Amino acid sequence: MIKRPRRLRSSQAIRNLVRETVLHVEDFIYPLFVVEGENIKEEISSMPDVYHFSIDRLREEIMELKSLGIRYIILFGIPNHKDECGSEGFAHDGIVQKAVRAIKEWDPEMFVITDVCMCEYTSHGHCGILTETGYVDNDKTLEYLTKIAVSHAEAGADMVAPSDMMDGRISALRQGLDEAGYMNVSIMAYSAKYSSSFYGPFREAAHSAPSFGDRKTYQMDPANSDEALREGALDCEEGADIIMVKPALSYLDVIRRFKDNFNMPIAAYNVSGEYSMLKLAVKNGLLSEDAIYESVMSIKRAGATIIITYFAKELARKMKGC
Ligand code: PBG
């Protein structure tokens, strides 16, 4: 009888030698929520250990990330003022624009990614401009998304991440950025973004739940994965630098299909619901902390080399042994 599989697990040394997947702190992108105001560091009730920061309090967080070796962040802004066309989203002094400038001043090496979407900025909470009948007007929205992306690039963002799911947004953004002289600002496309219940805690955090209806007309049906490949192929053709699957854990098969079909860097968003579910289970003693490592590892094993996760800090601490 051949005992090879068991032999390869027989000591820690050999387990390390044959290990196929290793998490690195460079794999992680840490999401940050920025709000207007002063001296605010407020825990988001639906997401333990995740906070809303005003810009003045963001500095200490950036320094902590730096000390943990986390060099990639994605910013979400929560403006005070919302209107029909989400004008704070592309304002020179918008919350994200101010935050990017401040971060680049404190830590020029921090790689700053910005979420490009309208739902946090529109009074109706949808991800675009609405027609009179209440539908999202795809092509009109593209003009606004481009303005938002260019304003983020102007503020110093290294990468923009459109999460709106409008058709044609990658080529619109690429063209807009190039024309404004930002050829080196890259685009991470939320290519397969599912209409998922796992965004619940985020919507509370970002005050971005739609005031009527849902996002089913522009986000993907969880039942489909061939469609994800069509979306991914379009984004690659349109010039995306990185393609993303979101959420991650219920869509590991989609991550794997992306990996096998596209010769591209694949990102996965380990979303708020996935975070809170596990975090609360660990906090309440139902699961050991190791479950966090295991589940984030599964995202990498599935094929994502870039993982956007609210667990980045605790994983980085664990990896540093502190
Ligand atoms: C939209 C956006 C959402 C998330 C990231 N960008 C919410 C949505 O589509 O409703 C969700 C992220 C998470 O749940 O952690 N701007």
Residues whose N, C-alpha, C, O or C-beta is under 5 A from the ligand:
A	BS01	PBG	C117 C119 S163 F198 Y199 F202 V271 S272 G273
